[in-house]
């Protein structure tokens, strides 16, 4: 599990400190804090901008943005860690590690860090500031629990014993002191309709259960890339379509989504009218009961006529024994 919480002053709307926005300037007034690139400032402001109920897989950050790739996001994240706009903790939970990430639009103080440590109250809690690439952290988590981190925004009060936290058991990022309590973001271009990002985990669970697919980290990453092109209705129809037509559902499901993506399919109606030609995958293989030829021919007169009384008796004995064996197998 990996949790990120936002430490920020309580305000009814989004207010960003001028010092943060100017932390990239060479002639900035505040030189005590570490300088930041425009990318790091942009990433922090983007994380801060989501409403209280937002939830997104952390690896989706690498594929979420139109103009920024994975390496740029990694570097921006590491800058924010170095400048204490993000603090990272890991807790040993049995055989796996739980990761907690806290972010703020102002540098997180040592007092706040101490309060966070007291809040977790865990002997196995360990803070890490190493400048490792996010992919390294990601791979470590995947190797231990097979799950990618999830970004989840919730209201959390540092000095309160009550935490409005999610019951999810996978990696979660929480947004502490969220300023969007009264902001619906109806006109925001990044508004997540019906919590679409939070539904990704539900969709992946359905794929795993209904298509009987082993969801590996690599396969999950492919799914997340494709999910961003469709709404939930289209993805659910793809699951249904694959369960009916795909003899190899793991690859066939990706083929369906890739074909729809390349054909600019965006609505459920378009998906339902789209034909996917793949004779090999469309073949439904049904099991067929096989019966020994001698059992099918047991009433053949010619066979019986050629048998002596002794041979016929042995034949009937074998037939009855085989019949009893079949009946016992069916009972099991």
Secondary structure, DSSP 8 states (H G I E B T S, - for coil): -EEEEE-----SS----HHHHTTT-TT-S--SS----HHHHHHHHHHHHS-TT-EEEGGGHHHH-SS--HHHHHHHHHHHHHTTSEEEEEEEETTEEEEEEEE-SS---HHHHHHHHHHH--TTEEE------HHHHHHHHHHHHS--BEEE-----TT-S--------SB----TT-S-TT---TT-TT--GGGTTTHHHHHHHHHHHHTT----HHHHHHHHHHHTTS-HHHHHHHHHHHHHH-SSHHHHHHHHHHHHHHTT--SHHHHHH-----HHHH----------HHHHTTT-HHHHHHS-HHHHHHHHHHHHHHHHHHHHHHH-
